[in-house]
Amino acid sequence: MIEFIKALLMWLAVFIPAMTIGSSVSRESPKRAARLIQVSMLLLSLPLLWVVNGPKGSGLFLNLGYLPRAFLAGFTVSLVLNVIDPRNETADEPEFLPGDWRRYPLILLLAPLSEELLHRGLVEGYLLSYGHFWSAVLFAALLFALPHWRAFGGGALDRVSIVAGAFVLGTLAGYFFALGGIVPAFALHASANLAGLVVLYFRER
């Protein structure tokens, strides 16, 4: 139990400062705040996971064996979740999402990298080192999913749907991380976001 408390404290040590930095500019520019949050999360996670877990324990090694399956799983599951989303026909574009080309590096590179390093590399990597498997995967997925409650608009049912979808994708990312490190987890996250952008593109049209 103590390992999970320590993992939560490490997550908070990254998440709270990153959100504080982002909220300082969120009223003036939500789009800039989103980038600042992701960059802060990345810069705060890297030294902490390096010290706590080491590179190997944080999944920082090259393993391409699970890459195709992770990419396909992320894209397929996210596509299904986006299509059956009850907000599908009425949801507005998130205010933090840039309207030009800058949305693509944010959604497909920066967010997957920073969020996977925090949730999988730091939190899950730490718990895996103590012999936990599914509890580590699910705990990291829960920490990943909960902040999505405030990231998007809508009523309570809409937010529950978003959090549930994020939990499913976080669980998949955690499973692939446990098997193959950060590369397949990143690929799954990026492909899931890509599917979301595809659905958003057709919805806008």
MODELLER restraints for C-alpha pairs under 7 A, 6 or more apart:
rsr = mdl.restraints
at = mdl.atoms
rsr.add(forms.Gaussian(group=physical.xy_distance, feature=features.Distance(at['CA:3:A'], at['CA:127:A']), mean=6.62, stdev=0.5))
rsr.add(forms.Gaussian(group=physical.xy_distance, feature=features.Distance(at['CA:7:A'], at['CA:123:A']), mean=5.39, stdev=0.5))
rsr.add(forms.Gaussian(group=physical.xy_distance, feature=features.Distance(at['CA:7:A'], at['CA:126:A']), mean=6.98, stdev=0.5))
rsr.add(forms.Gaussian(group=physical.xy_distance, feature=features.Distance(at['CA:11:A'], at['CA:123:A']), mean=6.72, stdev=0.5))
rsr.add(forms.Gaussian(group=physical.xy_distance, feature=features.Distance(at['CA:14:A'], at['CA:41:A']), mean=6.14, stdev=0.5))
rsr.add(forms.Gaussian(group=physical.xy_distance, feature=features.Distance(at['CA:14:A'], at['CA:44:A']), mean=5.75, stdev=0.5))
rsr.add(forms.Gaussian(group=physical.xy_distance, feature=features.Distance(at['CA:14:A'], at['CA:45:A']), mean=6.34, stdev=0.5))
rsr.add(forms.Gaussian(group=physical.xy_distance, feature=features.Distance(at['CA:15:A'], at['CA:41:A']), mean=6.72, stdev=0.5))
rsr.add(forms.Gaussian(group=physical.xy_distance, feature=features.Distance(at['CA:18:A'], at['CA:37:A']), mean=5.06, stdev=0.5))
rsr.add(forms.Gaussian(group=physical.xy_distance, feature=features.Distance(at['CA:18:A'], at['CA:40:A']), mean=5.12, stdev=0.5))
rsr.add(forms.Gaussian(group=physical.xy_distance, feature=features.Distance(at['CA:18:A'], at['CA:41:A']), mean=5.51, stdev=0.5))
rsr.add(forms.Gaussian(group=physical.xy_distance, feature=features.Distance(at['CA:19:A'], at['CA:37:A']), mean=5.90, stdev=0.5))
rsr.add(forms.Gaussian(group=physical.xy_distance, feature=features.Distance(at['CA:21:A'], at['CA:36:A']), mean=6.98, stdev=0.5))
rsr.add(forms.Gaussian(group=physical.xy_distance, feature=features.Distance(at['CA:21:A'], at['CA:37:A']), mean=6.65, stdev=0.5))
rsr.add(forms.Gaussian(group=physical.xy_distance, feature=features.Distance(at['CA:22:A'], at['CA:33:A']), mean=4.47, stdev=0.5))
rsr.add(forms.Gaussian(group=physical.xy_distance, feature=features.Distance(at['CA:22:A'], at['CA:34:A']), mean=6.61, stdev=0.5))
rsr.add(forms.Gaussian(group=physical.xy_distance, feature=features.Distance(at['CA:22:A'], at['CA:36:A']), mean=5.58, stdev=0.5))
rsr.add(forms.Gaussian(group=physical.xy_distance, feature=features.Distance(at['CA:22:A'], at['CA:37:A']), mean=4.99, stdev=0.5))
rsr.add(forms.Gaussian(group=physical.xy_distance, feature=features.Distance(at['CA:23:A'], at['CA:33:A']), mean=6.64, stdev=0.5))
rsr.add(forms.Gaussian(group=physical.xy_distance, feature=features.Distance(at['CA:25:A'], at['CA:33:A']), mean=5.68, stdev=0.5))
rsr.add(forms.Gaussian(group=physical.xy_distance, feature=features.Distance(at['CA:26:A'], at['CA:33:A']), mean=5.06, stdev=0.5))
rsr.add(forms.Gaussian(group=physical.xy_distance, feature=features.Distance(at['CA:30:A'], at['CA:95:A']), mean=6.45, stdev=0.5))
rsr.add(forms.Gaussian(group=physical.xy_distance, feature=features.Distance(at['CA:30:A'], at['CA:96:A']), mean=4.87, stdev=0.5))
rsr.add(forms.Gaussian(group=physical.xy_distance, feature=features.Distance(at['CA:31:A'], at['CA:95:A']), mean=6.95, stdev=0.5))
rsr.add(forms.Gaussian(group=physical.xy_distance, feature=features.Distance(at['CA:31:A'], at['CA:96:A']), mean=4.27, stdev=0.5))
rsr.add(forms.Gaussian(group=physical.xy_distance, feature=features.Distance(at['CA:31:A'], at['CA:97:A']), mean=5.85, stdev=0.5))
rsr.add(forms.Gaussian(group=physical.xy_distance, feature=features.Distance(at['CA:31:A'], at['CA:98:A']), mean=5.78, stdev=0.5))
rsr.add(forms.Gaussian(group=physical.xy_distance, feature=features.Distance(at['CA:34:A'], at['CA:96:A']), mean=5.88, stdev=0.5))
rsr.add(forms.Gaussian(group=physical.xy_distance, feature=features.Distance(at['CA:35:A'], at['CA:106:A']), mean=6.89, stdev=0.5))
rsr.add(forms.Gaussian(group=physical.xy_distance, feature=features.Distance(at['CA:38:A'], at['CA:110:A']), mean=6.57, stdev=0.5))
rsr.add(forms.Gaussian(group=physical.xy_distance, feature=features.Distance(at['CA:38:A'], at['CA:111:A']), mean=5.85, stdev=0.5))
rsr.add(forms.Gaussian(group=physical.xy_distance, feature=features.Distance(at['CA:38:A'], at['CA:114:A']), mean=5.93, stdev=0.5))
rsr.add(forms.Gaussian(group=physical.xy_distance, feature=features.Distance(at['CA:41:A'], at['CA:114:A']), mean=5.82, stdev=0.5))
rsr.add(forms.Gaussian(group=physical.xy_distance, feature=features.Distance(at['CA:42:A'], at['CA:114:A']), mean=4.46, stdev=0.5))
rsr.add(forms.Gaussian(group=physical.xy_distance, feature=features.Distance(at['CA:45:A'], at['CA:117:A']), mean=6.50, stdev=0.5))
rsr.add(forms.Gaussian(group=physical.xy_distance, feature=features.Distance(at['CA:45:A'], at['CA:118:A']), mean=5.57, stdev=0.5))
rsr.add(forms.Gaussian(group=physical.xy_distance, feature=features.Distance(at['CA:49:A'], at['CA:58:A']), mean=6.37, stdev=0.5))
rsr.add(forms.Gaussian(group=physical.xy_distance, feature=features.Distance(at['CA:49:A'], at['CA:121:A']), mean=6.67, stdev=0.5))
rsr.add(forms.Gaussian(group=physical.xy_distance, feature=features.Distance(at['CA:49:A'], at['CA:122:A']), mean=4.90, stdev=0.5))
rsr.add(forms.Gaussian(group=physical.xy_distance, feature=features.Distance(at['CA:53:A'], at['CA:125:A']), mean=6.66, stdev=0.5))
rsr.add(forms.Gaussian(group=physical.xy_distance, feature=features.Distance(at['CA:53:A'], at['CA:126:A']), mean=5.99, stdev=0.5))
rsr.add(forms.Gaussian(group=physical.xy_distance, feature=features.Distance(at['CA:57:A'], at['CA:125:A']), mean=5.64, stdev=0.5))
rsr.add(forms.Gaussian(group=physical.xy_distance, feature=features.Distance(at['CA:58:A'], at['CA:121:A']), mean=4.24, stdev=0.5))
rsr.add(forms.Gaussian(group=physical.xy_distance, feature=features.Distance(at['CA:58:A'], at['CA:122:A']), mean=6.08, stdev=0.5))
rsr.add(forms.Gaussian(group=physical.xy_distance, feature=features.Distance(at['CA:58:A'], at['CA:125:A']), mean=5.08, stdev=0.5))
rsr.add(forms.Gaussian(group=physical.xy_distance, feature=features.Distance(at['CA:59:A'], at['CA:121:A']), mean=5.95, stdev=0.5))
rsr.add(forms.Gaussian(group=physical.xy_distance, feature=features.Distance(at['CA:59:A'], at['CA:181:A']), mean=3.94, stdev=0.5))
rsr.add(forms.Gaussian(group=physical.xy_distance, feature=features.Distance(at['CA:59:A'], at['CA:182:A']), mean=4.87, stdev=0.5))
rsr.add(forms.Gaussian(group=physical.xy_distance, feature=features.Distance(at['CA:60:A'], at['CA:181:A']), mean=6.50, stdev=0.5))
rsr.add(forms.Gaussian(group=physical.xy_distance, feature=features.Distance(at['CA:60:A'], at['CA:182:A']), mean=5.95, stdev=0.5))
rsr.add(forms.Gaussian(group=physical.xy_distance, feature=features.Distance(at['CA:61:A'], at['CA:181:A']), mean=6.62, stdev=0.5))
rsr.add(forms.Gaussian(group=physical.xy_distance, feature=features.Distance(at['CA:62:A'], at['CA:183:A']), mean=6.67, stdev=0.5))
rsr.add(forms.Gaussian(group=physical.xy_distance, feature=features.Distance(at['CA:63:A'], at['CA:180:A']), mean=5.87, stdev=0.5))
rsr.add(forms.Gaussian(group=physical.xy_distance, feature=features.Distance(at['CA:63:A'], at['CA:181:A']), mean=6.90, stdev=0.5))
rsr.add(forms.Gaussian(group=physical.xy_distance, feature=features.Distance(at['CA:63:A'], at['CA:183:A']), mean=6.60, stdev=0.5))
rsr.add(forms.Gaussian(group=physical.xy_distance, feature=features.Distance(at['CA:66:A'], at['CA:180:A']), mean=6.36, stdev=0.5))
rsr.add(forms.Gaussian(group=physical.xy_distance, feature=features.Distance(at['CA:66:A'], at['CA:184:A']), mean=5.86, stdev=0.5))
rsr.add(forms.Gaussian(group=physical.xy_distance, feature=features.Distance(at['CA:67:A'], at['CA:184:A']), mean=4.74, stdev=0.5))
rsr.add(forms.Gaussian(group=physical.xy_distance, feature=features.Distance(at['CA:67:A'], at['CA:187:A']), mean=6.61, stdev=0.5))
rsr.add(forms.Gaussian(group=physical.xy_distance, feature=features.Distance(at['CA:70:A'], at['CA:176:A']), mean=6.76, stdev=0.5))
rsr.add(forms.Gaussian(group=physical.xy_distance, feature=features.Distance(at['CA:70:A'], at['CA:184:A']), mean=5.51, stdev=0.5))
rsr.add(forms.Gaussian(group=physical.xy_distance, feature=features.Distance(at['CA:70:A'], at['CA:185:A']), mean=6.98, stdev=0.5))
rsr.add(forms.Gaussian(group=physical.xy_distance, feature=features.Distance(at['CA:70:A'], at['CA:187:A']), mean=6.30, stdev=0.5))
rsr.add(forms.Gaussian(group=physical.xy_distance, feature=features.Distance(at['CA:70:A'], at['CA:188:A']), mean=4.88, stdev=0.5))
rsr.add(forms.Gaussian(group=physical.xy_distance, feature=features.Distance(at['CA:71:A'], at['CA:187:A']), mean=5.23, stdev=0.5))
rsr.add(forms.Gaussian(group=physical.xy_distance, feature=features.Distance(at['CA:71:A'], at['CA:188:A']), mean=4.63, stdev=0.5))
rsr.add(forms.Gaussian(group=physical.xy_distance, feature=features.Distance(at['CA:71:A'], at['CA:191:A']), mean=5.55, stdev=0.5))
rsr.add(forms.Gaussian(group=physical.xy_distance, feature=features.Distance(at['CA:73:A'], at['CA:188:A']), mean=6.75, stdev=0.5))
rsr.add(forms.Gaussian(group=physical.xy_distance, feature=features.Distance(at['CA:74:A'], at['CA:169:A']), mean=6.95, stdev=0.5))
rsr.add(forms.Gaussian(group=physical.xy_distance, feature=features.Distance(at['CA:74:A'], at['CA:188:A']), mean=4.43, stdev=0.5))
rsr.add(forms.Gaussian(group=physical.xy_distance, feature=features.Distance(at['CA:74:A'], at['CA:189:A']), mean=6.34, stdev=0.5))
rsr.add(forms.Gaussian(group=physical.xy_distance, feature=features.Distance(at['CA:74:A'], at['CA:191:A']), mean=5.40, stdev=0.5))
rsr.add(forms.Gaussian(group=physical.xy_distance, feature=features.Distance(at['CA:74:A'], at['CA:192:A']), mean=4.57, stdev=0.5))
rsr.add(forms.Gaussian(group=physical.xy_distance, feature=features.Distance(at['CA:75:A'], at['CA:191:A']), mean=4.81, stdev=0.5))
rsr.add(forms.Gaussian(group=physical.xy_distance, feature=features.Distance(at['CA:75:A'], at['CA:192:A']), mean=4.57, stdev=0.5))
rsr.add(forms.Gaussian(group=physical.xy_distance, feature=features.Distance(at['CA:75:A'], at['CA:195:A']), mean=5.40, stdev=0.5))
rsr.add(forms.Gaussian(group=physical.xy_distance, feature=features.Distance(at['CA:78:A'], at['CA:192:A']), mean=4.98, stdev=0.5))
rsr.add(forms.Gaussian(group=physical.xy_distance, feature=features.Distance(at['CA:78:A'], at['CA:195:A']), mean=5.97, stdev=0.5))
rsr.add(forms.Gaussian(group=physical.xy_distance, feature=features.Distance(at['CA:78:A'], at['CA:196:A']), mean=6.69, stdev=0.5))
rsr.add(forms.Gaussian(group=physical.xy_distance, feature=features.Distance(at['CA:79:A'], at['CA:195:A']), mean=5.24, stdev=0.5))
rsr.add(forms.Gaussian(group=physical.xy_distance, feature=features.Distance(at['CA:79:A'], at['CA:196:A']), mean=6.62, stdev=0.5))
rsr.add(forms.Gaussian(group=physical.xy_distance, feature=features.Distance(at['CA:81:A'], at['CA:165:A']), mean=6.50, stdev=0.5))
rsr.add(forms.Gaussian(group=physical.xy_distance, feature=features.Distance(at['CA:82:A'], at['CA:88:A']), mean=6.95, stdev=0.5))
rsr.add(forms.Gaussian(group=physical.xy_distance, feature=features.Distance(at['CA:82:A'], at['CA:196:A']), mean=6.43, stdev=0.5))
rsr.add(forms.Gaussian(group=physical.xy_distance, feature=features.Distance(at['CA:82:A'], at['CA:199:A']), mean=6.87, stdev=0.5))
rsr.add(forms.Gaussian(group=physical.xy_distance, feature=features.Distance(at['CA:86:A'], at['CA:158:A']), mean=6.97, stdev=0.5))
rsr.add(forms.Gaussian(group=physical.xy_distance, feature=features.Distance(at['CA:87:A'], at['CA:158:A']), mean=6.56, stdev=0.5))
rsr.add(forms.Gaussian(group=physical.xy_distance, feature=features.Distance(at['CA:94:A'], at['CA:152:A']), mean=6.26, stdev=0.5))
rsr.add(forms.Gaussian(group=physical.xy_distance, feature=features.Distance(at['CA:97:A'], at['CA:103:A']), mean=6.03, stdev=0.5))
rsr.add(forms.Gaussian(group=physical.xy_distance, feature=features.Distance(at['CA:107:A'], at['CA:193:A']), mean=6.32, stdev=0.5))
rsr.add(forms.Gaussian(group=physical.xy_distance, feature=features.Distance(at['CA:108:A'], at['CA:190:A']), mean=4.95, stdev=0.5))
rsr.add(forms.Gaussian(group=physical.xy_distance, feature=features.Distance(at['CA:108:A'], at['CA:193:A']), mean=6.34, stdev=0.5))
rsr.add(forms.Gaussian(group=physical.xy_distance, feature=features.Distance(at['CA:108:A'], at['CA:194:A']), mean=6.59, stdev=0.5))
rsr.add(forms.Gaussian(group=physical.xy_distance, feature=features.Distance(at['CA:109:A'], at['CA:190:A']), mean=6.76, stdev=0.5))
rsr.add(forms.Gaussian(group=physical.xy_distance, feature=features.Distance(at['CA:112:A'], at['CA:186:A']), mean=5.74, stdev=0.5))
rsr.add(forms.Gaussian(group=physical.xy_distance, feature=features.Distance(at['CA:112:A'], at['CA:189:A']), mean=5.50, stdev=0.5))
rsr.add(forms.Gaussian(group=physical.xy_distance, feature=features.Distance(at['CA:112:A'], at['CA:190:A']), mean=5.65, stdev=0.5))
rsr.add(forms.Gaussian(group=physical.xy_distance, feature=features.Distance(at['CA:113:A'], at['CA:186:A']), mean=6.16, stdev=0.5))
rsr.add(forms.Gaussian(group=physical.xy_distance, feature=features.Distance(at['CA:116:A'], at['CA:185:A']), mean=6.83, stdev=0.5))
rsr.add(forms.Gaussian(group=physical.xy_distance, feature=features.Distance(at['CA:116:A'], at['CA:186:A']), mean=6.23, stdev=0.5))
rsr.add(forms.Gaussian(group=physical.xy_distance, feature=features.Distance(at['CA:119:A'], at['CA:140:A']), mean=5.41, stdev=0.5))
rsr.add(forms.Gaussian(group=physical.xy_distance, feature=features.Distance(at['CA:119:A'], at['CA:144:A']), mean=6.30, stdev=0.5))
rsr.add(forms.Gaussian(group=physical.xy_distance, feature=features.Distance(at['CA:120:A'], at['CA:140:A']), mean=6.53, stdev=0.5))
rsr.add(forms.Gaussian(group=physical.xy_distance, feature=features.Distance(at['CA:120:A'], at['CA:174:A']), mean=6.18, stdev=0.5))
rsr.add(forms.Gaussian(group=physical.xy_distance, feature=features.Distance(at['CA:120:A'], at['CA:177:A']), mean=6.71, stdev=0.5))
rsr.add(forms.Gaussian(group=physical.xy_distance, feature=features.Distance(at['CA:121:A'], at['CA:182:A']), mean=6.73, stdev=0.5))
rsr.add(forms.Gaussian(group=physical.xy_distance, feature=features.Distance(at['CA:123:A'], at['CA:140:A']), mean=6.10, stdev=0.5))
rsr.add(forms.Gaussian(group=physical.xy_distance, feature=features.Distance(at['CA:124:A'], at['CA:136:A']), mean=5.30, stdev=0.5))
rsr.add(forms.Gaussian(group=physical.xy_distance, feature=features.Distance(at['CA:124:A'], at['CA:137:A']), mean=6.25, stdev=0.5))
rsr.add(forms.Gaussian(group=physical.xy_distance, feature=features.Distance(at['CA:124:A'], at['CA:140:A']), mean=5.64, stdev=0.5))
rsr.add(forms.Gaussian(group=physical.xy_distance, feature=features.Distance(at['CA:127:A'], at['CA:136:A']), mean=5.43, stdev=0.5))
rsr.add(forms.Gaussian(group=physical.xy_distance, feature=features.Distance(at['CA:128:A'], at['CA:136:A']), mean=6.24, stdev=0.5))
rsr.add(forms.Gaussian(group=physical.xy_distance, feature=features.Distance(at['CA:137:A'], at['CA:171:A']), mean=5.98, stdev=0.5))
rsr.add(forms.Gaussian(group=physical.xy_distance, feature=features.Distance(at['CA:137:A'], at['CA:174:A']), mean=4.89, stdev=0.5))
rsr.add(forms.Gaussian(group=physical.xy_distance, feature=features.Distance(at['CA:137:A'], at['CA:175:A']), mean=6.25, stdev=0.5))
rsr.add(forms.Gaussian(group=physical.xy_distance, feature=features.Distance(at['CA:138:A'], at['CA:171:A']), mean=5.91, stdev=0.5))
rsr.add(forms.Gaussian(group=physical.xy_distance, feature=features.Distance(at['CA:141:A'], at['CA:167:A']), mean=5.39, stdev=0.5))
rsr.add(forms.Gaussian(group=physical.xy_distance, feature=features.Distance(at['CA:141:A'], at['CA:170:A']), mean=4.40, stdev=0.5))
rsr.add(forms.Gaussian(group=physical.xy_distance, feature=features.Distance(at['CA:141:A'], at['CA:171:A']), mean=5.18, stdev=0.5))
rsr.add(forms.Gaussian(group=physical.xy_distance, feature=features.Distance(at['CA:141:A'], at['CA:174:A']), mean=6.87, stdev=0.5))
rsr.add(forms.Gaussian(group=physical.xy_distance, feature=features.Distance(at['CA:142:A'], at['CA:167:A']), mean=5.94, stdev=0.5))
rsr.add(forms.Gaussian(group=physical.xy_distance, feature=features.Distance(at['CA:144:A'], at['CA:170:A']), mean=6.47, stdev=0.5))
rsr.add(forms.Gaussian(group=physical.xy_distance, feature=features.Distance(at['CA:145:A'], at['CA:163:A']), mean=5.19, stdev=0.5))
rsr.add(forms.Gaussian(group=physical.xy_distance, feature=features.Distance(at['CA:145:A'], at['CA:166:A']), mean=4.89, stdev=0.5))
rsr.add(forms.Gaussian(group=physical.xy_distance, feature=features.Distance(at['CA:145:A'], at['CA:167:A']), mean=4.93, stdev=0.5))
rsr.add(forms.Gaussian(group=physical.xy_distance, feature=features.Distance(at['CA:146:A'], at['CA:163:A']), mean=6.07, stdev=0.5))
rsr.add(forms.Gaussian(group=physical.xy_distance, feature=features.Distance(at['CA:148:A'], at['CA:162:A']), mean=6.69, stdev=0.5))
rsr.add(forms.Gaussian(group=physical.xy_distance, feature=features.Distance(at['CA:148:A'], at['CA:163:A']), mean=5.69, stdev=0.5))
rsr.add(forms.Gaussian(group=physical.xy_distance, feature=features.Distance(at['CA:149:A'], at['CA:159:A']), mean=5.35, stdev=0.5))
rsr.add(forms.Gaussian(group=physical.xy_distance, feature=features.Distance(at['CA:149:A'], at['CA:163:A']), mean=5.97, stdev=0.5))
rsr.add(forms.Gaussian(group=physical.xy_distance, feature=features.Distance(at['CA:173:A'], at['CA:185:A']), mean=4.61, stdev=0.5))
rsr.add(forms.Gaussian(group=physical.xy_distance, feature=features.Distance(at['CA:173:A'], at['CA:188:A']), mean=6.12, stdev=0.5))
rsr.add(forms.Gaussian(group=physical.xy_distance, feature=features.Distance(at['CA:173:A'], at['CA:189:A']), mean=6.80, stdev=0.5))
rsr.add(forms.Gaussian(group=physical.xy_distance, feature=features.Distance(at['CA:174:A'], at['CA:185:A']), mean=6.74, stdev=0.5))
rsr.add(forms.Gaussian(group=physical.xy_distance, feature=features.Distance(at['CA:176:A'], at['CA:184:A']), mean=6.02, stdev=0.5))
rsr.add(forms.Gaussian(group=physical.xy_distance, feature=features.Distance(at['CA:176:A'], at['CA:185:A']), mean=5.70, stdev=0.5))
rsr.add(forms.Gaussian(group=physical.xy_distance, feature=features.Distance(at['CA:177:A'], at['CA:184:A']), mean=6.47, stdev=0.5))
rsr.add(forms.Gaussian(group=physical.xy_distance, feature=features.Distance(at['CA:177:A'], at['CA:185:A']), mean=5.18, stdev=0.5))
